[in-house]
Amino acid sequence: MPLQQMLYREAYRMLCDRFEAEDAVQNLYVRLWEQKELLGYVC
């Protein structure tokens, strides 16, 4: 299962709202992108 689907399922389980879950996952991706320099390299 792709990561985005797993994150969405967990967010939906916690928030019980489809749109809130989608927003939460999108906000997570934005925050990760903004701090990509701190995360280091994956490969």
Residue frames relative to the residue before (quaternion, step in Angstrom):
aa qw qx qy qz dx dy dz
M 1.0000 0.0000 0.0000 0.0000 0.00 0.00 0.00
P 0.4715 -0.6861 0.4708 0.2921 3.61 -0.79 0.94
L 0.6552 -0.5532 0.3629 0.3646 3.53 -1.19 0.68
Q 0.6464 0.5376 -0.3342 0.4261 3.59 0.89 -0.88
Q 0.6545 0.5027 -0.3145 0.4691 3.59 0.97 -0.78
M 0.6430 0.5168 -0.3243 0.4628 3.58 0.99 -0.80
L 0.6560 0.5020 -0.3111 0.4700 3.58 0.95 -0.87
Y 0.6499 0.5187 -0.3173 0.4561 3.57 0.95 -0.87
R 0.6544 0.5175 -0.3213 0.4480 3.59 0.88 -0.89
E 0.6687 0.4880 -0.3022 0.4726 3.57 0.94 -0.86
A 0.6475 0.5072 -0.3201 0.4702 3.59 0.97 -0.84
Y 0.6532 0.5074 -0.3139 0.4661 3.59 0.96 -0.83
R 0.6290 0.5344 -0.3321 0.4566 3.57 1.01 -0.80
M 0.7100 0.4568 -0.2571 0.4702 3.57 0.98 -0.85
L 0.7827 0.3744 -0.1707 0.4670 3.58 0.95 -0.89
C 0.2332 -0.8135 0.4970 0.1920 3.59 1.25 -0.50
D 0.6708 0.4080 -0.3117 0.5352 3.58 1.06 0.73
R 0.4885 -0.7100 0.4336 0.2633 3.55 -0.66 1.16
F 0.7191 0.4558 -0.2612 0.4548 3.56 0.80 -1.01
E 0.6310 0.5173 -0.3298 0.4748 3.58 1.04 -0.72
A 0.6426 0.5209 -0.3205 0.4616 3.57 1.02 -0.78
E 0.6453 0.5089 -0.3185 0.4724 3.58 0.98 -0.83
D 0.6514 0.5113 -0.3083 0.4682 3.58 0.97 -0.84
A 0.6444 0.5316 -0.3219 0.4456 3.57 0.96 -0.85
V 0.6704 0.4814 -0.2998 0.4785 3.59 0.92 -0.87
Q 0.6428 0.5105 -0.3269 0.4683 3.59 0.95 -0.81
N 0.6499 0.5115 -0.3165 0.4645 3.60 0.95 -0.83
L 0.6204 0.5383 -0.3381 0.4593 3.57 1.05 -0.70
Y 0.6621 0.4978 -0.3041 0.4705 3.58 0.92 -0.88
V 0.6357 0.5165 -0.3316 0.4681 3.60 1.00 -0.76
R 0.6694 0.4936 -0.3052 0.4637 3.59 0.88 -0.87
L 0.6378 0.5125 -0.3296 0.4711 3.59 0.99 -0.75
W 0.6493 0.5173 -0.3172 0.4584 3.58 0.96 -0.85
E 0.6663 0.5194 -0.2970 0.4452 3.57 0.95 -0.89
Q 0.7699 0.3174 -0.1666 0.5279 3.58 1.14 -0.60
K 0.2400 0.8246 -0.4876 0.1572 3.58 1.22 0.44
E 0.6114 0.5626 -0.3603 0.4241 3.60 1.06 -0.63
L 0.6676 0.5046 -0.2936 0.4621 3.59 1.09 -0.67
L 0.6431 0.5689 -0.3179 0.4021 3.58 1.15 -0.54
G 0.3958 -0.7165 0.4852 0.3075 3.57 1.13 -0.53
Y 0.6372 -0.5341 0.4085 0.3765 3.53 -1.33 -0.18
V 0.4400 -0.6893 0.5153 0.2562 3.54 -1.10 0.74
C 0.7833 0.2571 -0.1277 0.5514 3.58 0.95 -0.86
